[in-house]
């Protein structure tokens, strides 16, 4: 019953959050100086042409009227039409979303593997120079932003030692038999490992640039949680029973120390998706972040609104999933 009440409250909070985001974004993009209609038309366009297009996109009405019209369309799955491409916003956004999700999930997997390995190694060799080296490397990784890591990786592995691709999502000359935009998932499902290699070659550097700062955060928190757990009574009891230190860490300490890290990973995943905006632009990766920058440059109001709302849905959805997972794994919360 407690879990059901938690789900209901979180769903209500999510709905209120999305509504607030929609209102703020809708108002902000319209009060920023600049006329998106004027940017669409050639220099010789007359005022009559500008007024006609302004009325066509509903920009001649008050902000409140525009929001009500847009909100009614959203409830029916209509997010409007892109000003620059003249295509439905929802189709454009959903077409780019799989690329960003695959990049973000790959970056998250890399961060969890590297951060977890660093935390376990630092805990196993605590008090040694290895632990000190891990802490120093983590501090360096965390102090450098992801876009700067992107530049470093481009210089190292795209220019000096060109072993990875630094532009695009897939080699254009390859035959792409995909029926969806989840290229990586579909290439694995179709056993087209040549395409998988090519996709990973394009995704590796941007995913690594996103993963490095998150790796440091995961390693730091998990190592601290493991250190605190290693002094508890049940861990001491496991040592007295003759278990090796590695088994004590893996079988006894890790399952109880991982819960705070799980919450952090979920929260950081939402920020990681937001970080793809700059990284995708740097690597010319055809994802949602790259589209967002183009939409802002072109003052494409419907497209900006659609992208921000989608990001908000992802953020709130991931946070809701993390909360429910934490409640399911934590007996104290599960039983109230």
Secondary structure as UniProt FT lines:
FT   HELIX           2..31
FT   HELIX           36..40
FT   TURN            43..44
FT   HELIX           47..56
FT   TURN            57..60
FT   HELIX           63..75
FT   TURN            76..77
FT   TURN            83..85
FT   HELIX           89..124
FT   TURN            125..127
FT   HELIX           129..143
FT   HELIX           146..154
FT   HELIX           155..160
FT   TURN            172..173
FT   HELIX           183..189
FT   TURN            190..191
FT   HELIX           193..229
FT   TURN            230..231
FT   HELIX           233..240
FT   TURN            241..242
FT   HELIX           245..247
FT   HELIX           248..253
FT   HELIX           254..282
FT   TURN            283..284
FT   HELIX           288..297
FT   TURN            298..299
FT   HELIX           301..329
FT   HELIX           331..334
//
